Amino acid sequence: MTIMRPLLVLVLCLPAVSEAQDPPALPIGATAAGTLGSGGSPARYRFEATGPGVLTIAAHGGEDLTLAVMDEDGQPVPEGTADRDLNGDTGAEVLSVILSAAGTYLVEVRSNGGSSASSFTVGASWVAMAAFARPPDPDGRPSQARAVTIGTPHADQLHPDSNDLWDWFVVRITQAGTLAVVTRMDDGGDGDLALEVYLGQKFTEPVAQSDQDLQGNMGNESVTVDVKTGDVLHIKVRSLNTRGGAVPYRLTVARVP
């Protein structure tokens, strides 16, 4: 018995080491071979930006590919996806994005509908450029989301010209049910809003979204979502205009009887 116990401990510990590994670094100034997982799961890379600049990624493979660049929360950066099918080749993609601040970014090479493992080649370049710096946005990422209380309206604003293109909010669910998430903008307000809600920690696919312009007002949006006890609901209010001044609005989360 004394011989078997150390061997058992070793076997149980091995998976924890591999699961903790970070994505590999994105190859800068070079190319590297990569593999899409079975079931079409994407290949993910890490890029550390030391400041603002332009990141360009190129990939080529036998599958229909797409590219995406996200912040470290998994939120897509502005104009951060590509499905261009260059020269009619569905496996040929190039994406250039402006990164406005230092930080950790995630790059995904994705299969557009493929279901089997396949190989590809990826490479990237980076040009640091201080002129592309933008003011920081204190609630611009899911991890910086402001807590809102169910039943209590919250007044806020967006300001595209100041790099305030969206706001994140979070509601921690203590009672199962159905919630209505609503934005309202005063008549005559100069803005166009969209509303997205997310469950869990995946911020590329909202569970519900709205750009309905209710009552003819471009800031009036509404969605309903079913929630369970223990869920974490993230809400993104974003401006569809990339330029413009302050856009005040009100956000309300209410229970549906």
VOGU-3710 file (C-alpha; in Angstrom, 3 decimals, decimal comma):
1> mtimrpllvl> 0,000/0,000/0,000  2,783/2,457/0,739  4,116/1,999/-2,810  0,798/2,709/-4,566  -0,150/5,967/-2,791  2,547/8,204/-4,353  1,725/6,831/-7,827  -1,991/7,636/-7,351  -1,237/11,221/-6,298  0,981/11,731/-9,360
11> vlclpavsea> -1,720/10,563/-11,806  -4,381/12,821/-10,264  -2,171/15,905/-10,411  -1,122/15,645/-14,056  -4,313/17,094/-15,698  -4,245/20,201/-13,501  -0,855/21,181/-14,921  -1,954/21,056/-18,584  -5,263/22,894/-17,955  -3,417/25,847/-16,435
21> qdppalpiga> -1,366/26,558/-19,573  -1,884/29,914/-21,299  -2,513/30,250/-25,051  0,750/30,393/-27,031  2,161/33,743/-28,087  1,027/35,063/-31,461  3,974/34,771/-33,903  5,123/38,327/-34,719  7,273/38,787/-37,819  7,069/35,068/-38,569
31> taagtlgsgg> 4,594/32,285/-39,335  3,655/29,200/-37,358  1,569/26,100/-37,959  -1,663/25,710/-36,023  -4,538/23,259/-35,711  -8,276/23,741/-35,380  -9,751/21,304/-32,899  -12,292/18,627/-33,677  -15,828/19,970/-33,599  -14,561/23,235/-35,088
41> sparyrfeat> -13,091/24,581/-31,844  -10,869/27,641/-32,534  -7,137/28,043/-32,060  -6,315/30,851/-29,618  -3,165/32,984/-29,313  -2,007/35,660/-26,874  -0,581/39,066/-27,799  0,951/41,513/-25,309  0,692/45,114/-26,504  3,083/47,502/-24,755
51> gpgvltiaah> 1,100/50,491/-25,995  -1,215/51,616/-28,806  -0,572/50,482/-32,366  -1,755/48,403/-35,309  -1,888/44,600/-35,203  -2,147/42,756/-38,539  -2,859/39,016/-38,667  -2,830/36,703/-41,690  -3,958/33,073/-41,785  -4,356/30,423/-44,456
61> ggedltlavm> -5,744/26,903/-44,286  -7,816/24,298/-46,040  -10,999/25,135/-44,078  -13,167/28,254/-44,381  -11,470/30,474/-41,765  -12,366/33,627/-39,857  -10,203/35,798/-37,571  -11,076/37,610/-34,356  -9,210/39,859/-31,910  -10,540/40,253/-28,365
71> dedgqpvpeg> -9,464/41,929/-25,145  -8,435/39,757/-22,211  -12,091/39,442/-21,107  -12,956/37,868/-24,457  -14,785/40,963/-25,742  -14,226/41,673/-29,456  -12,289/44,893/-30,090  -13,800/47,441/-32,534  -13,657/46,148/-36,128  -11,940/43,080/-34,699
81> tadrdlngdt> -13,305/40,301/-36,931  -12,648/39,288/-40,533  -14,183/36,852/-43,012  -12,876/38,227/-46,314  -12,112/35,062/-48,321  -9,278/36,774/-50,187  -9,128/36,125/-53,923  -12,059/33,761/-53,574  -10,128/31,477/-51,205  -12,270/30,785/-48,133
91> gaevlsvils> -9,180/29,771/-46,157  -7,290/33,059/-46,776  -7,854/35,816/-44,215  -6,148/39,085/-43,223  -7,225/41,371/-40,381  -5,762/44,721/-39,269  -7,004/46,279/-36,023  -6,101/49,359/-34,029  -5,319/48,593/-30,382  -5,679/51,821/-28,438
101> aagtylvevr> -3,972/50,778/-25,194  -1,404/48,457/-23,700  -2,723/45,121/-22,488  -3,223/41,438/-23,147  -5,207/40,611/-26,276  -6,518/37,297/-27,566  -6,482/36,254/-31,218  -8,642/33,400/-32,496  -8,405/31,523/-35,781  -11,849/30,046/-36,264
111> snggssassf> -13,466/27,535/-38,584  -16,523/28,944/-40,342  -18,789/25,933/-40,073  -16,162/23,187/-40,143  -16,510/20,233/-37,787  -13,236/18,334/-38,119  -9,660/19,047/-37,074  -7,581/20,835/-39,724  -4,270/22,673/-40,003  -3,476/26,264/-40,949
121> tvgaswvama> -0,616/28,769/-41,006  -0,765/32,047/-39,079  1,537/35,054/-38,807  1,305/38,650/-37,613  3,007/42,026/-37,529  2,872/44,869/-35,011  3,469/48,578/-35,530  3,545/50,652/-32,348  1,960/54,069/-32,892  1,322/56,434/-29,983
131> afarppdpdg> -1,044/58,547/-32,096  -3,674/55,794/-31,867  -3,994/56,077/-28,078  -7,542/56,743/-26,848  -8,796/57,844/-23,410  -9,401/54,912/-21,036  -12,992/53,743/-20,572  -13,595/52,774/-16,911  -16,604/50,554/-17,684  -15,639/49,387/-21,157
141> rpsqaravti> -14,969/45,717/-20,298  -17,082/42,990/-18,672  -14,648/42,735/-15,744  -15,223/46,469/-15,119  -19,023/46,207/-15,258  -21,040/48,315/-12,843  -23,533/46,489/-10,621  -27,179/47,459/-11,138  -30,109/46,687/-8,864  -33,236/45,011/-10,182
151> gtphadqlhp> -36,102/47,491/-10,147  -33,931/50,614/-9,768  -33,374/52,787/-12,875  -29,741/53,703/-13,557  -28,857/56,936/-15,375  -25,693/56,971/-17,497  -24,324/58,260/-20,784  -22,140/57,326/-23,734  -19,742/59,731/-25,455  -18,293/58,366/-28,720
161> dsndlwdwfv> -15,892/61,280/-29,259  -14,293/60,465/-25,875  -13,901/56,737/-26,668  -16,947/55,896/-24,540  -18,651/53,669/-27,105  -20,325/51,231/-24,703  -21,036/50,591/-21,019  -21,079/47,237/-19,204  -23,367/46,361/-16,293  -23,783/43,208/-14,222
171> vritqagtla> -26,658/41,655/-12,290  -26,072/38,672/-10,000  -29,208/36,566/-9,932  -30,541/35,434/-6,536  -34,003/34,373/-7,727  -34,988/32,475/-10,864  -37,467/34,079/-13,241  -37,723/36,324/-16,279  -36,125/39,751/-16,476  -36,868/42,656/-18,788
181> vvtrmddggd> -33,854/44,833/-19,643  -34,810/48,245/-21,017  -33,014/51,396/-22,185  -34,751/54,736/-22,631  -33,402/57,921/-24,210  -35,189/61,266/-24,046  -36,979/62,302/-27,231  -34,698/64,444/-29,338  -31,558/62,788/-27,990  -28,781/62,637/-30,558
191> gdlalevylg> -27,767/58,983/-30,441  -28,507/55,456/-31,613  -28,221/52,703/-29,012  -28,181/48,913/-29,115  -28,675/46,547/-26,186  -27,014/43,154/-25,652  -27,229/40,696/-22,742  -24,905/37,792/-21,947  -25,035/34,846/-19,548  -21,839/33,238/-18,310
201> qkftepvaqs> -18,378/34,368/-19,388  -18,631/34,202/-23,181  -18,898/37,716/-24,620  -18,946/37,035/-28,352  -22,535/35,766/-28,630  -25,327/37,596/-26,745  -28,269/35,517/-25,561  -30,540/38,420/-26,549  -30,077/41,752/-28,287  -32,144/44,697/-29,441
211> dqdlqgnmgn> -31,873/47,439/-32,046  -35,606/47,990/-32,425  -35,781/51,795/-31,927  -39,050/51,431/-30,016  -41,637/54,222/-30,348  -39,451/55,659/-33,087  -36,722/56,594/-30,581  -33,259/55,278/-31,571  -32,270/54,850/-27,908  -35,312/52,875/-26,751
221> esvtvdvktg> -34,476/49,156/-26,610  -35,833/46,142/-24,719  -35,089/42,427/-24,301  -36,340/39,686/-21,976  -34,221/36,841/-20,675  -34,891/33,805/-18,469  -32,436/33,443/-15,567  -31,674/30,888/-12,872  -30,470/31,379/-9,322  -26,700/31,835/-9,397
231> dvlhikvrsl> -26,582/33,204/-12,955  -24,468/36,251/-13,734  -26,136/38,532/-16,272  -23,925/40,997/-18,135  -25,532/43,878/-20,025  -23,864/45,922/-22,759  -25,335/49,253/-23,840  -23,492/50,445/-26,923  -23,580/53,329/-29,341  -24,089/52,511/-33,008
241> ntrggavpyr> -22,513/55,875/-33,819  -18,716/56,007/-33,609  -18,642/59,815/-33,532  -20,671/62,325/-31,557  -21,134/63,985/-28,191  -22,737/62,821/-24,956  -25,763/60,499/-25,222  -27,640/60,291/-21,884  -29,851/57,239/-21,302  -31,571/55,264/-18,547
251> ltvarvp> -31,166/51,511/-17,970  -33,729/49,501/-16,022  -33,767/45,798/-15,154  -37,152/44,595/-13,897  -38,783/41,291/-13,067  -41,564/40,108/-15,359  -44,515/38,963/-13,198
//
